[in-house]
């Protein structure tokens, strides 16, 4: 079996003309949809400066601003809504964390390769010596968890259950080791065909390795080989729906995208394009697929519900853009300007002059709303406009947001920054709590809590009701000082975050 020379895992492609233009910034019409979190846009300057958050689709009103310059982001790793952490890779290939509750950006561990994350507050990567490093917001330097596999690591894949799959290169095969950090004991292992150039990708609970004759797969939970998926030509790009039920594959010298049913393990249809695509990018909600044209700066937009190509758009291809917006638009970039168009009609909705100077990341979160202490780490509004070390939050916007029904899009006041005259919120309770997880299963929360003991203190469970659902938070504390809470979190050897207030 010949191995595919290279795998491109990225994004989307084509040409747009004769489109009727719609009003620009501030006049875009949102498509309201039932939602429990607020649609937000994080923008980080590509030239250096503080990160800013906008309440999408209002692109002219900053609702939060970091108190200091944020490291330049080159790739997003994800957002953890429980911890309020945005994980990204900086210009030096160091994984970094931006805490949207405090505005802090802790120092990164070191430059890493093959950086990957599943829930954003825990990031894995490969050091120069082939070891696997785990980075978390509160653990840096030599205190970070490290694993040296039997052979030099070439990739790491975080799993939904908290375990990781580590791939290493051997002389005649690719070895895969399964372990549960912080334990370093290998619980299972397997081998795949040797491929010096192709790296497996994760699709649902499986890893797939592209080879010249198709895709070779392995199940993540037990490392059992699955039925190979046969294809006529070598694979050059691949992505999947968020659920992993369908894969979209681009083959060498083909003008079509093959649709693979992962459960039937076969090609079920094809999407014909007018040219050869070179990369793919999936909508986080699974509504649209973007295909990058092999020649020129353009993309095709594909509606996945019908398999219809809605058209093509001119855009450069970056790590952050083009991107599908929460309300069914496509954010494109040409030169310094960002334009948002409707994914179905390709009509322009909004334009952001000089928006291309920023790194863009769409996400959803309710963390800018005032919260009751004990449910979550609340956003504190104290000291707004007083010091340069406090994150700027528009409390007028946050208060109005709380009065809006869930199906209503966010419509904050049109201000460029937080008002210094905003009413000060009540100071939160003293003390600091270490939070490890928020689980829906009480038994799993109890099992986790029983396994955490630091300096004679055991973790405990705090139940809370959020939006009608009971969650069980695993916490430790409170501690009198943040430094004590941080030390306890680091000593536990687990991912954690610290917030001010009682458990």
Residue, then its C-alpha position, 0 to 999 in steps of 0.5 A: x500500500x503506497x502512502x499519501x505524500x501529504x495531508x492538508x487539513x485546512x479550509x475553503x474556495x472561488x469568485x464573486x461578482x455582480x452582488x448587490x451590496x447591503x448596508x455596512x457596519x452596524x446595520x447587519x440584520x441578525x437571524x435570531x435563533x434559540x440560544x442559551x449563550x450570547x454570540x460574540x466575536x473576539x478580535x486580537x490585533x495582528x500587530x500587537x494590542x489588547x484583545x477586544x470582544x464584540x457582541x455579534x452582529x454589532x461589529x462597532x461596539x466593544x463590550x470587553x477589552x483586555x487591560x493589556x496587550x495580548x500576544x499575537x494569535x496565529x491559530x485558535x485552539x478553542x474556547x472553554x465556556x466553563x473556565x472563560x478561557x480562549x486558547x490560541x497559538x502565538x507567533x512563536x508557536x507557544x500555546x497561550x491562554x486568554x482569561x476573559x474573566x480577568x483579562x490575563x494572559x499567563x506565560x506560555x510553556x515553550x514552543x511546541x509542535x503538533x499543538x492540539x486541544x479539545x476543551x481549550x483549558x488543557x492543551x497538548x503539544x510536542x517538545x523538541x525532544x519528542x516528549x508530550x507536554x501538557x499546558x494549562x493556564x496555571x502551570x508553566x515551565x518545568x512544572x508542566x506535565x510531561x510524557x516521554x513515549x517509547x519512540x519520538x512523538x509526532x502527534x497527540x490527540x486529546x480524547x473526549x474522556x480526558x485521555x490522549x492518543x500519542x503517535x510516534x514514528x518507528x522504523x516500519x510503522x506508526x505506533x499509537x499509545x493510549x494513556x490518561x494524564x496525569x498518569x503516564x502508564x500506557x493502557x493500550x497501544x496499536x500500529x498503523x502503516x508507516x507514513x513519513x508525511x501524512x498525519x492522522x486526523x481525528x473524526x469523532x471517536x476515530x483516527x484516520x490515516x490517508x493513504x494512496x488507496x483511501x483511509x485507514x482508520x482506528x477506534x480511539x477507545x480501544x485502538x481497534x482497526x476499522x474497515x478501510x475506506x477505499x478511494x480512487x485517488x490519494x487524499x489531499x484534504x479532509x474535514x468532517x461534520x462536528x458530529x463526525x457522521x460525514x467526512x468530506x474528502x478532496x482527492x488529487x486532481x479531482x474537481x469534486x468533493x467526496x462525501x463519506x458516511x463514516x458509519x457505512x464506511x463508504x462514499x455516498x455522494x459527490x459535490x461537483x465544483x467548477x475547479x479543483x479545491x485545495x483545502x476545506x473548512x467546516x462551519x462549527x455548526x455543520x451548516x456550511x462547508x468552505x472549499x478553497x480554490x486551488x488557484x487564486x484567492x477565492x472559495x466555494x460556499x456549500x450548503x450541507x443540508x442540500x449539498x448545493x454550491x451557493x456560489x463563490x467568493x473572493x477571499x484570502x485564506x488565513x488560519x482565522x478567515x474565511x469563517x462561517x458566522x453564527x447567523x449563517x454569514x461568511x466572513x471574508x478578507x481581502x487586503x485590510x478589509x473584512x466583509x460579511x456576506x450571506x451564505x445563501x444569497x452571497x449578498x453583503x451584510x456588513x463591512x469592517x474597514x481595516x478588520x483584516x489587521x485583526x485575528x478573528x474568532x467567533x464564539x458563544x458565552x454567557x460569561x459577560x452577564x452578571x452571575x450569582x456567586x457559586x454558580x460560576x466564576x462571576x464577571x466582576x465590574x469593580x474598578x471600571x475606568x479606574x486603573x489600567x490593570x482592570x478588564x474593561x466591561x460595558x456594564x450597561x450592555x451586560x445589564x440590558x442583556x440579562x433582560x433580553x429573551x434567549x431568542x433575541x439577538x444581542x443589541x448593545x448600545x453603540x459605544x466604542x468602549x466601556x463607559x467610565x460612568x457605568x454603575x459599579x457592581x457589588x464587591x464579591x465575597x472574599x476568598x478564592x476557590x479552585x474549580x476542576x470541572x463541572x459535570x452533569x453526572x453526579x457519580x462521575x463528579x463524586x469519583x473525580x472529587x474522591x481522587x483529589x486531595x491536596x495538603x490534607x484537604x479533599x475536593x468536594x461537590x457543589x451542585x448548582x442549577x444552570x438554565x434548568x439543568x443541575x450541574x455538579x462542580x468539583x471544587x477545592x477551597x476556599x483559600x484566603x489568598x489567590x496564591x494559596x489557591x493557585x498552589x493547590x491547583x498546581x499541586x493537584x496535577x489536574x487542569x483547574x482555574x481559580x475564581x474569587x468567591x466561595x465554592 
